[in-house]
Structure formats: C-alpha cells, structure tokens
C-alpha cells in the first residue's frame, strides 16, 4: 500500500489559499424622494409605526376577508408561484453543494479474450475518488450569493403576483356588490315606473292624460326593464370572475349579504411617506436583480485568474483476488487562461453592461412607483370629492322628484316635468353607487401602488 504523504501538505496549503470570499458591496443609486401628496404643500405627521400589510381589513368586510383566504389556498396562479419558489430553493441548494468535495466509487471487472488464441485476461478493481475545486478568488462564494439572491427575487416575484391578484379580487368584489345594489335599485325603479305607468293608464282612460304621455312612460318602464336584465347578466359575469380568481371549480358564489353602503371607505391621508414605497415588491425585486448582476460580474472577472483543482483517489486492484493491493493518490492541478481572443474581456464587458442596466432599471422602477403613488392619490382625492357631489346630487333629485310628483298629482305641472324629474332621480341613485365603487377601486389601486396600507386619518368614515 503506497500513499504520497507529502502531498497532504499541499492539500492543507490549498485550503489555506481558499480564504478569499465574495463580499457584496451594492450601492443603490441615490434618489431623493419627497413625500407623495395629492395636494401640494400639505404636510402631516405619520400615524403608523408599522405599515399594515393586510390592507383589505380596512374595509371591514368579513366576506372579502374570506375570499382572500380562499385566494391564498386555492388560486392556481399562486400555486404555480409557490412551485417556482420551491424550484429556486432547490437551485440554491444545488449551487451550495459545490462547497463540498464530490465523492465517487467505481467497481470494474474486465475480461479480454485474444482472438485466435486460448489466452484470456481478467482484471478487476475498486476505486474511490474525491475532487474539490479550491475557491481561490471567491468566485464560488459569489455564485452562492447569487443563488440566494435568485431565491429572494423569486419570492419577491411571488409577492408581486400575490399583490396583483389581491387587488384584482378586491376590485372585483366591490364591483360585484355594487352591481347587486344597482340591480336592487333597478328593480325598485322598474316597479316605480310600472306604478306610474298604471296611474297614467287610468288617467288616459279617464281622458285626463294624453296618448303621448302614456307612450313616454311606457318607454321609461321598458328602459328600466332593459337595465334590470343587463345588470342581472353583469352580476352573473362578476360572480364568475371572482370564482375563477379564488379557484372555485363550480364557478359560482353564494349569495352575498354585503351591501356597498356597509363597506368602510378608508379615510386616507393626502400625504404619504415615501418610505412606504420600500414595501413594493417590484422595488425589492429590482434591488435583488441589481445585486445578482453584480455577483455575476464578479464571477466573470475571476475567470482571468488561475484555478486550482484537487483530486484524491483510493483504489484496489484485483478486487476478486486476495492478493490485490491498495493504492492512494493525491493530484493537484492548476489552470490559467493565456489566450482566448479577448473572450473573457468581452464577457466582463457584457456583465458590466448588465450591472449598468440593472442600476438604470432600479431608478426607473422607483420613479415609476413614485408616479403610481402620486397618480393614485390624486385619483382617490378626485373620487372622494366626486362621491360627495353625487350624494348631494341624489338628495337634490329626490326632493325634485317628490315635488314634481305632488304638483303633477295636483295638476300644477305637466307630465314632461314629472318624467324628467323621475329619470334624473333614477340616474342619481345609480350614479351614487357607481361613485362609491369607483372610490373603493381608487383606494385599492393606492394600496397596490404602495404595497401596504397607506397612512390613515384617525377616523374611518362610511
């Protein structure tokens, strides 16, 4: 049995040379971000020490919370996202496995027959081999870091998808209950139109109403009937959209007991801290991609320097012969590039460009996030103001309709004025519902733009 004992000193020296490890030093591009505000010149103090990530709870709907739980459990899109997370974890573990030597065993049996002769040769062997590449310059360390960042980036991709689906679900839910309320009001409008049609029919038969008045009211009643049918179809379609989002194979939802009037309208401050944007998954993802490109650049740069490979073997010849002998070996090999026609240099240049692109992309993502936040805050402020106008409009049209009905019954006004007041009142009721739905959708868009619940005023209004 022969062992090259002095070679083990080389092995110890080689491991001592592997002390160089990759040290990430990412410096994010500097951006001065003011607090985002819907109204310029307004400042308020923050009232939240920790942003609320479960932003849907601010609406006070148990039905919506249940749908969000179903989304998390049954969404096929999220299931695919979780599989990709598991895949990224496996790839990270695959990469870090190179931190350890590879060990292999091989058993062999050889038989050779000389053609034209009776001589036959047989041999056998058992070999154990180990190989390890010394990470002299931290290239493998950088690859391990990149694998961890890739796993983190996949997690941020999942969070971005999750936020998008949550926003779609919340807006679809508000759209559904708004449609249900509009359908209920349309039925009431249809009933009121029919009652007025019956009244005019009686007056027409008594000779106190014209055929034109009767036909106009019949047109109003038919129009409200068509609206009822359209809203009924829209409710069914909205239910199907939500069922698909939450992964219900039946494509049906139980009847909702929630009314749009019962949904809380979050009273969101007009000024939000720019620090909230740090919770946006796309900003985190852009940062991770920048860190990943820097680690890849480092790996390309290390290709210019020598690499050191160690291998050790332990073998037994004549495995099936008691006279066999063990042989041990240790081999060290070093390789360095001498000429490659500038290939490594261009690989470094390409990787440098990737870092520059990632830096520019990070700046673009942050600026886009700022624009999204400002636009959604502005839209929310507009929808809040519009809702107040619609509420006043509804009250005014209700009073006008009541007055027109009284005057028509007493003979002080003609039918055209009553018909106009009736249509305006019907339209105002529907417009108010749509205005609240649009305000809710604007608040959801703001939550999606920030990635968390924004800072709220002390009170919640309904």
C-alpha positions in Angstrom: 0.0 0.0 0.0 1.5 3.3 -1.2 0.5 6.7 0.0 2.1 10.0 -1.1 2.1 11.5 2.4 4.0 14.7 1.4 1.2 15.6 -0.9 -1.2 16.1 2.0 0.9 19.2 2.9 -0.1 20.6 -0.5 -3.8 19.9 0.4 -3.5 21.9 3.6 -1.9 24.8 1.8 -4.6 24.8 -0.9 -7.4 25.0 1.7 -5.5 27.9 3.3 -5.5 29.7 0.0 -9.3 29.5 -0.2 -9.8 32.2 2.4 -10.9 34.7 -0.3 -14.7 35.1 -0.2 -17.1 37.3 -2.2 -18.1 40.4 -0.2 -21.1 42.1 -1.8 -21.0 45.9 -1.8 -24.0 47.0 -3.6 -24.6 50.8 -3.6 -28.0 51.6 -4.7 -28.4 54.6 -7.0 -29.2 57.7 -4.9 -32.7 59.1 -5.4 -34.3 62.0 -3.5 -37.9 61.0 -2.9 -40.3 63.6 -1.4 -43.4 62.5 0.4 -46.0 61.7 -2.1 -49.1 64.0 -1.9 -52.3 64.6 -3.7 -52.3 68.2 -2.7 -49.1 70.2 -3.0 -47.8 72.0 0.1 -49.6 69.8 2.6 -47.7 68.1 5.3 -48.8 65.8 8.1 -47.1 63.6 10.6 -47.1 59.8 10.3 -49.6 58.0 12.5 -48.5 54.4 11.8 -45.4 52.9 13.4 -45.7 49.8 11.2 -47.5 49.6 7.9 -50.4 47.2 7.7 -49.8 44.6 5.0 -53.3 43.1 5.3 -54.7 46.2 3.8 -58.1 44.6 2.9 -59.0 44.6 6.6 -59.6 48.3 6.5 -62.8 47.8 4.5 -64.5 45.9 7.4 -65.9 43.1 5.2 -65.8 39.6 6.6 -66.8 38.3 3.1 -63.9 39.9 1.5 -61.5 38.5 4.1 -62.9 35.0 3.5 -62.3 35.5 -0.3 -58.8 36.5 0.4 -58.2 33.3 2.4 -59.6 31.3 -0.5 -57.4 33.1 -2.9 -54.3 32.1 -0.8 -55.4 28.5 -0.6 -56.9 27.8 -4.0 -55.5 30.2 -6.6 -53.8 28.3 -9.4 -51.6 31.3 -10.2 -50.3 31.4 -6.6 -49.8 27.6 -6.7 -47.6 28.0 -9.7 -45.7 30.8 -7.9 -45.1 28.6 -4.9 -43.7 25.8 -7.1 -41.3 28.3 -8.6 -40.3 29.3 -5.1 -39.5 25.6 -4.3 -37.6 25.4 -7.6 -35.5 28.4 -6.7 -34.8 26.9 -3.3 -33.6 23.7 -4.9 -31.4 25.6 -7.3 -29.8 27.4 -4.4 -29.1 24.2 -2.6 -27.7 22.7 -5.8 -25.3 25.6 -6.1 -24.1 25.5 -2.5 -23.5 21.7 -2.8 -20.2 22.7 -4.6 -18.9 23.9 -1.2 -18.2 20.2 -0.5 -15.9 17.7 -2.3 -17.5 15.2 -4.6 -17.1 11.6 -3.7 -17.5 8.7 -6.1 -17.0 4.9 -6.1 -16.4 2.7 -9.1 -16.1 -1.1 -9.3 -15.0 -2.7 -12.5 -14.5 -6.1 -14.0 -12.6 -6.6 -17.3 -12.3 -9.8 -19.4 -10.2 -9.9 -22.6 -10.0 -12.8 -25.0 -7.3 -12.9 -27.6 -8.7 -13.8 -30.9 -7.1 -17.0 -32.3 -5.6 -18.0 -29.0 -6.8 -19.6 -25.8 -5.4 -16.9 -23.6 -7.8 -14.9 -21.6 -7.0 -11.9 -19.4 -9.2 -10.8 -16.4 -8.8 -7.9 -14.1 -11.0 -6.1 -11.6 -10.7 -3.0 -9.5 -12.4 -0.8 -6.9 -11.7 2.9 -6.9 -12.8 5.7 -4.6 -12.2 9.2 -5.9 -12.7 12.7 -4.4 -12.5 16.0 -6.2 -12.6 19.6 -5.0 -12.0 22.9 -6.6 -10.4 25.5 -4.4 -12.3 28.8 -4.4 -9.1 30.9 -4.6 -10.7 34.2 -5.7 -14.3 33.9 -4.2 -15.9 33.0 -7.5 -17.9 30.2 -5.9 -18.8 32.4 -3.0 -20.2 34.9 -5.4 -22.2 32.2 -7.2 -23.6 31.0 -3.8 -24.6 34.6 -3.0 -26.2 34.9 -6.4 -28.2 31.7 -5.8 -29.5 33.2 -2.6 -30.4 36.4 -4.3 -32.2 34.5 -7.1 -34.3 32.7 -4.5 -35.1 36.0 -2.8 -36.0 37.5 -6.2 -38.4 34.6 -6.9 -40.0 35.3 -3.5 -40.5 38.9 -4.5 -41.9 37.8 -7.8 -44.4 35.8 -5.9 -45.3 38.7 -3.6 -45.8 41.0 -6.7 -48.1 38.4 -8.2 -49.9 38.0 -4.9 -50.5 41.8 -4.6 -51.8 42.0 -8.1 -54.3 39.1 -7.6 -55.4 40.6 -4.3 -56.0 44.0 -5.9 -58.0 42.3 -8.7 -60.0 40.3 -6.2 -60.9 43.4 -4.1 -61.9 45.5 -7.0 -64.0 42.6 -8.5 -65.7 42.0 -5.1 -66.6 45.7 -4.8 -67.8 45.7 -8.4 -70.0 42.6 -7.6 -71.7 44.1 -4.6 -72.1 47.4 -6.4 -73.8 45.6 -9.3 -76.1 43.7 -6.8 -77.1 47.0 -5.2 -77.6 48.6 -8.6 -79.7 45.6 -9.6 -81.9 46.1 -6.5 -82.3 49.8 -7.2 -83.1 49.0 -10.9 -85.9 46.7 -9.7 -87.3 49.4 -7.5 -87.1 51.9 -10.4 -88.8 49.4 -12.6 -91.6 49.0 -10.0 -91.9 52.7 -9.6 -92.1 53.2 -13.4 -94.8 50.5 -13.6 -96.8 52.1 -10.9 -96.6 55.5 -12.6 -97.5 53.8 -15.9 -100.6 52.2 -14.4 -101.6 55.6 -13.0 -101.2 57.3 -16.4 -103.1 54.4 -18.0 -106.0 55.1 -15.7 -105.9 58.9 -16.4 -105.7 58.1 -20.1 -108.8 56.0 -19.9 -110.4 58.8 -17.9 -109.4 61.3 -20.6 -107.1 63.4 -18.3 -103.8 62.1 -19.9 -102.7 62.0 -23.5 -101.6 59.1 -25.5 -98.2 60.7 -25.8 -97.8 60.8 -22.0 -98.8 57.1 -21.8 -96.3 56.1 -24.6 -93.4 58.1 -23.0 -94.0 56.5 -19.6 -94.2 53.1 -21.2 -90.8 53.8 -22.9 -89.4 54.7 -19.4 -90.7 51.5 -18.0 -89.2 49.4 -20.9 -85.9 51.2 -20.5 -85.8 50.3 -16.7 -86.7 46.7 -17.6 -83.8 46.5 -20.1 -81.5 47.9 -17.4 -82.6 45.2 -14.9 -81.8 42.5 -17.5 -78.4 44.0 -18.2 -77.5 44.3 -14.5 -78.6 40.7 -13.9 -76.3 39.5 -16.6 -73.4 41.7 -15.2 -73.9 40.2 -11.7 -73.5 36.7 -13.1 -70.4 37.7 -15.0 -68.8 39.3 -11.9 -69.5 36.2 -9.9 -67.7 34.1 -12.4 -64.7 36.4 -12.4 -64.3 36.1 -8.6 -64.9 32.3 -8.7 -62.0 31.9 -11.1 -59.8 34.2 -9.1 -60.3 32.2 -5.9 -60.1 28.8 -7.6 -63.7 27.6 -7.3 -64.3 24.9 -9.8 -68.1 25.4 -9.6 -67.6 28.9 -11.0 -70.4 30.0 -8.6 -70.5 32.1 -5.5 -73.0 32.0 -2.6 -75.4 35.0 -2.5 -73.6 37.9 -0.9 -75.2 39.5 2.1 -72.9 42.5 1.9 -74.2 45.9 0.7 -72.0 48.5 -0.7 -73.2 51.0 1.9 -71.8 48.8 4.6 -68.2 48.8 3.2 -66.0 51.2 5.0 -64.4 53.9 3.0 -60.8 54.3 4.4 -60.1 58.0 5.2 -56.6 58.1 3.7 -54.3 61.0 4.3 -53.5 63.1 1.3 -49.7 62.9 2.1 -48.0 59.6 2.3 -44.4 58.9 3.4 -42.1 57.8 0.5 -40.7 55.2 2.9 -43.9 53.2 2.3 -42.7 52.5 -1.3 -39.9 50.3 0.2 -42.6 47.7 0.7 -43.4 47.5 -3.0 -42.3 44.0 -4.3 -41.2 45.4 -7.7 -38.7 47.8 -6.0 -37.4 44.9 -3.8 -37.1 42.8 -7.0 -35.2 45.5 -8.9 -32.8 45.7 -6.0 -32.3 41.9 -6.0 -31.7 41.9 -9.7 -29.0 44.6 -9.3 -27.3 42.5 -6.6 -27.5 39.4 -8.8 -25.8 41.2 -11.8 -23.0 42.4 -9.5 -22.3 38.9 -8.3 -22.3 37.6 -11.9 -19.9 40.4 -12.9 -17.6 39.3 -10.1 -17.6 35.7 -11.3 -16.7 36.8 -14.8 -13.8 38.9 -13.5 -12.3 36.0 -11.6 -12.0 34.0 -14.9 -8.9 35.9 -15.5 -7.0 34.2 -12.7 -5.7 30.7 -12.2 -8.0 27.9 -10.9 -6.9 25.1 -8.6 -8.4 21.6 -8.7 -7.6 18.9 -6.2 -8.4 15.2 -6.6 -7.7 12.2 -4.4 -8.1 8.5 -5.1 -8.0 5.2 -3.3 -8.0 2.1 -5.4 -7.8 -1.7 -5.0 -6.6 -3.7 -8.0 -7.7 -7.3 -8.4 -10.9 -6.8 -6.4 -11.7 -10.5 -6.5 -8.2 -11.6 -5.8 -6.9 -11.8 -2.2 -3.5 -10.7 -3.5 -4.7 -7.2 -4.6 -3.1 -4.0 -3.3 -4.5 -0.7 -2.2 -3.1 2.5 -3.9 -3.7 6.0 -2.8 -3.1 9.2 -4.8 -3.4 12.9 -4.5 -3.3 15.2 -7.5 -3.4 18.9 -7.7 -3.8 20.8 -11.0 -3.7 24.5 -11.7 -5.0 26.1 -14.9 -4.9 29.7 -16.1 -6.0 31.3 -19.3 -3.3 32.5 -21.6 -5.0 33.3 -24.8 -8.8 33.3 -25.6 -9.0 36.1 -28.3 -10.5 38.5 -25.8 -13.4 36.3 -24.8 -13.1 36.8 -21.1 -12.7 40.5 -21.5 -15.9 40.8 -23.6 -17.7 38.6 -21.1 -16.7 41.1 -18.4 -17.8 44.0 -20.6 -21.2 42.3 -21.1 -21.6 41.7 -17.4 -20.6 45.3 -16.7 -23.4 46.4 -19.0 -25.8 44.2 -17.2 -24.9 45.9 -13.9 -25.5 49.4 -15.5 -28.8 48.2 -17.0 -29.9 46.9 -13.6 -29.0 50.3 -12.0 -31.0 52.2 -14.5 -33.8 49.7 -14.1 -33.8 50.2 -10.4 -34.0 54.0 -10.8 -36.8 53.6 -13.4 -38.8 51.3 -11.1 -38.5 53.6 -8.1 -39.6 56.7 -10.2 -42.5 54.7 -11.7 -43.5 53.8 -8.2 -43.5 57.4 -7.2 -45.6 58.3 -10.2 -48.1 55.5 -9.4 -48.4 56.7 -5.9 -49.0 60.3 -6.9 -51.5 59.4 -9.6 -53.4 57.0 -7.4 -53.5 59.6 -4.5 -54.7 62.2 -6.9 -57.4 59.9 -8.4 -58.5 58.9 -4.9 -58.9 62.6 -3.9 -60.9 63.2 -7.1 -63.2 60.2 -6.4 -63.8 61.2 -2.8 -64.8 64.7 -3.9 -67.0 63.3 -6.7 -68.7 60.9 -4.2 -69.7 63.9 -2.1 -71.1 65.7 -5.1 -73.1 62.6 -6.2 -74.6 62.3 -2.7 -75.7 65.9 -2.8 -77.0 65.4 -6.3 -79.1 62.4 -5.2 -80.7 64.3 -2.3 -81.5 67.2 -4.6 -83.0 65.0 -7.3 -85.1 63.1 -4.7 -86.6 66.4 -3.5 -87.3 67.5 -7.1 -89.0 64.2 -7.9 -91.2 64.3 -4.7 -92.1 67.9 -5.5 -92.8 67.1 -9.2 -95.0 64.1 -8.2 -97.0 66.3 -5.8 -97.5 69.1 -8.4 -98.5 66.6 -11.1 -101.0 64.9 -8.9 -102.5 68.3 -8.0 -102.5 69.4 -11.7 -99.9 72.3 -11.2 -97.4 70.9 -13.7 -97.4 68.8 -16.9 -96.2 65.3 -17.3 -92.9 66.2 -19.0 -91.6 67.8 -15.9 -92.6 64.7 -13.8 -90.9 62.4 -16.3 -87.7 64.5 -16.3 -87.6 64.5 -12.5 -88.2 60.8 -12.4 -85.4 60.0 -14.8 -83.0 62.3 -13.0 -83.7 60.7 -9.7 -83.2 57.2 -11.0 -80.0 58.2 -12.6 -78.7 59.9 -9.4 -79.3 56.8 -7.3 -77.3 54.7 -9.8 -74.6 57.3 -10.1 -74.1 57.4 -6.3 -73.5 53.7 -6.2 -71.0 53.9 -9.1 -69.2 56.8 -7.4 -68.7 54.8 -4.2 -67.5 51.8 -6.2 -65.0 54.0 -8.1 -63.8 55.5 -4.8 -63.2 51.9 -3.4 -61.4 50.9 -6.6 -59.2 54.0 -6.3 -58.3 53.1 -2.7 -57.4 49.5 -3.8 -55.2 51.0 -6.6 -53.4 53.1 -4.0 -52.8 50.0 -1.8 -51.4 48.2 -4.8 -49.2 51.2 -5.6 -47.7 51.3 -2.1 -47.7 47.6 -1.4 -49.1 48.2 2.0 -52.0 50.0 3.6 -51.4 53.8 3.4 -51.4 56.1 6.4 -55.0 56.7 7.6 -56.7 59.6 9.3 -57.8 58.9 12.9 -61.4 58.2 11.8 -62.9 55.7 9.4 -66.0 57.0 7.5 -68.6 55.0 5.8 
